[in-house]
Amino acid sequence: MILCRTPEEVNAQVKIWKSEGKKVGFVPTMGFLHEGHTTLFEESVSRADKTIVSIFVNPAQFNDPEDYAKYPVNTEGDLKLCESKNVDLVFLPDKEAMYPGGIPDVVLKIPHLMNNLCATSRPGHFEGVLLVISRLFHFVEPNLAFFGKKDYQQYLLIREFCKMLAFRVEVVGCETIRSDKGLALSSRNARLSETEKEESLLVSRALRLGESQIFSGVKDPVLVREIMKDVLDSSAKIKLDYLEVLNADTLENLERVTGNVLLAVAVFIGPVRLIDNLTLSVDE
């Protein structure tokens, strides 16, 4: 496995592979890797000739400096995991390599997909995501890029961003990986106590209840939301950030629950913020 720390090193290796006719798959991460990440690696290995993983905790996407400072890091373990999953190259830049001279003063937005959910509860977050992704795509020049749908709004934004700016990369969304009990896997889960992990199971339980209500015939999005909210409100440890029933393609509000539907939730459990979602295809 090749380890690169500068954009120039990565780009030089990619050019060699592409000159040999190799298809390059790419998985951008912020490290502290878990099974959800390895599923993305495996998807890339199965669909591309060469797989690149980047590990970089991007300061531009944190609107809370304390959250950035507390983001978990396990570089040695991450590298071992990448190697065990047949990753061909890991790009491990520092802040100076990613942002020479500091984070550039530019704002990237896609307004119609940034009116709600994490875009409003975390101001500046997706602007930072689009900034780092644009730089990574220029450095890596992948044919395929893999993103988990747990961060569903991010996935939609990056897919639209590539279309609008004509990046020659296919954005592939991969399904959320969950623990045996239903908790969506996330690097932030490491900051939860065992009691908090048990409480966090209410998040996936609320989503599944919303799903079952919809498929049993409930088509009023306000009622679906209230049913889900009752589950989350049953725990004094859970503070709701948002809970929405939306069109899964546009993130617009629904008057009636039909078509492609997104159930999306974000909560705080202690100081830890967790997000989760389900996407459904609902007939009239």
Secondary structure, 3 states (H helix, E strand, C coil): CEEECCHHHHHHHHHHHHHCCCCEEEEEECCCCCHHHHHHHHHHHHHCCEEEEEECCCHHHCCCHHHHHCCCCCHHHHHHHHHHCCCCEEECCCHHHHCCCCCCCCCCCCHHHCCCCHHHHCCCHHHHHHHHHHHHHHHHCCCEEEEEHHHHHHHHHHHHHHHHCCCCCEEEEECCCECCCCCECCHHHHHCCHHHHHHHHHHHHHHHHHHHHHHCCCCCHHHHHHHHHHHHHCCCCEEEEEEEEEECCCCCECCCCCEEEEEEEEEEECCEEEEEEEEEEECC
